[in-house]
């Protein structure tokens, strides 16, 4: 088994050496989902701050993500969450909607960053210098922290939406295309939070 990649402050430290004193990491979650909004977070961390469980959010259990999110919020210089609605996903396409969610998260920060690090995403129109890093959520602490904040926020929202739209199992699969989700669609059809431009959902729309 390969050794897990541990995120570092290498990118943030290099930028600090160039005079960028306020660096934000940003990441999105929910691009692959069939239902629900796409969400993003932006996090500014004091360089070198000790955080116990900061990894790519996909490498952590739900309980670990919850604990980590609370620690990040307590120790961050600033953090914020942004989202793009199901309607915006369908109107814009998922990549543009995800970029919009990240733009909103960055704009919501109480401190304006002077540089942004993102996980592989370009963010058109951002008026702050940006570096997009492949697998940034596994390599860069501030991006990993943003991935955790975004994932926890979206999971909590999907739990709320599960109560509004029962029978789909949103509280378990969070809108991803699981077998349970597909069976629910076959049984109940789509609901208002399904992404109508996604091929699996289009298939069910064609039946109605």
N, C-alpha and C positions, 0 to 999 in steps of 0.2 A: 504494500500500500504506500502511495507517495505521501511525503510529509506535507501537512497542511501549510499553506502560505500564510504568514503572519503579516498583516499590514504594518507599515512603518511611517514615520514622519519624514522620510527622505525627501519627498517632493516639496512638502511644506518648508522644510529647512533650506532647501536649495532656493526656493522663492524668497524666503526671508533674507538670505544672503544677497539677493538682488535688489532688496529694498521693498519687497511686498510684505507688509506687516500684518495684513488681515486677509487670510486665504480661506475661502469657503469650499467645502466639498459638497457635491450634489449628486443625487442618484434618483432613479425612478423605480417604481414597482407596479406590476399589473399589466405590462404590455401584452403578455400572452393570454390574458384572461378572456373568456367569452362574455363576461358580464361585469358591470361595475365600472367606476371611474379609474383612470390611471392617476397615480399619486406620486409625489416626489417630496424630498426633503432637502434642505440646505443646512449645513452645520459649520460653524466656525469654532475651532478648538484652540486653546492655548498650546503652542508647539511643545511637545514632550510630555503633556499631561498623561498621567497613568490611568488607563482604562482596562478593566479586567477581561471583558469578553467582547472586544470589538473585532469582528470578522465580517466577511461577506455574510449578509443576513441569511442566505440560503444554507450556510454551514452551521447555523444555530437552531436549537429547538425553540418552539414558541415560548416556553418559560424562560429560556436563556435570553431571547430577544427582549422580552418584557423587562427583565432585570437590567440588561445592558442599556435599553432605551432610557430608563430612569436615571442610570448613572451618567449617561451622555448628557441628558438635559440638565443635570445638576452641575456638571463640570464644564460644559460648553460656554464659550463667550457669548454665543448666540445660536439659535436654531429656529427653523420655521418649516412649515409644511405647505405644499401647494397641490392643486389637483386640476384635472381637466375632466369634464363630465362625459358620460356616455354619448350624449348628443355631439359634443365636440370631437370625440374619437371618430364618430361616424362621418362628421362633416369634413374633418381635416386630414384624416388617416392617423394611425397610431403613433408614428414617429413624430409628426408635427404636434400631436396632442401631448405626447410625453415631454417634448421640448417646452411646450407651453406650461405644463405643470412645473417643470424645473424653473422656468423664468418666474413664475408666480411665487415659488418657494424662496428664490433668491431675493425677489423684490419685497417679500414679507419680513426678511431679516431686520431686526432692530438696529443692526450695525451694517453699513454698506461695505462689502468686501472690495478689496482692490485687485483681487485675482480669484478665478474660479477653476476648480478641478472637477471634471465630470467623468463618469464611467462610460467612455466610448461614444457618448452622444455629443454632437455639435448642437449648439443652441443659437439658431439664427436670430440676428437682431440684438443680441446681448451687448450692452455697451460697457462691458467689463472684460479685460483680457481673460481668455479661456484656454485651457489645455485639456483635451479629451484623451483619456488613458484606457487602453484595452485592458479589461479585467481590473479596472481601477478599484472596484469594491473589494478585491482580494489583496490589493497591494498598498493602498493609500488609506491612512487612518481616517481622514476627514470624509472620504467617499464611503468607506465602510460604515462609519457612524451614520451618515445620511441614509444609507441603505437600510439600516436597522430602524431608524426613526420612521422612515416611509413605510416599511413593511408592517410595523406595529400599528401605525395609524390606519393603514388600509385594512388590515385584518379586523380591527375594532369596528370600522365602518361596515365591513361586510357582515359582521355579526348583527349589527343594527338592521341592515337591509334584509337579512334572513328573516327577521321578525315581521318585516313589512311584506315580504314575498315568500311565504312558507312553502315547504314542499320541495324546494330545489337543493337544499343542503348547503346553502351559501356559507353557513357557519362552519362547515367542515372544509370544503374545497376552495372557498374564497373566490369563486367565479371561474376557476380553471377548468379545463375540459376533461374532467374525470369521467369514468364510467357511470358513477352515480349521477353526475350532472347530465350526461347524455340521456340516461334513462328517465330522469325527471322531465327533460324536454320532450321526449316521446310521449310521456304520460300527460303533461300539462301544457305543452306549447311554450312559447316565449313569454317573458314578462317585460315591463318597461325598462328594466336595467340591463337587458341583453344588448350587445353590440350588433346591430342589424347588418353592418357591412362585413362582418366576419363570416367566412365560408360556412362553418358548421351551423351558424344561426340562419344564414340565407337558405340553407336546405330546409329548415323547419318553417321559414316564412313561405316558401314555395308550396308547402302543403296546405296553407290556410287560404 
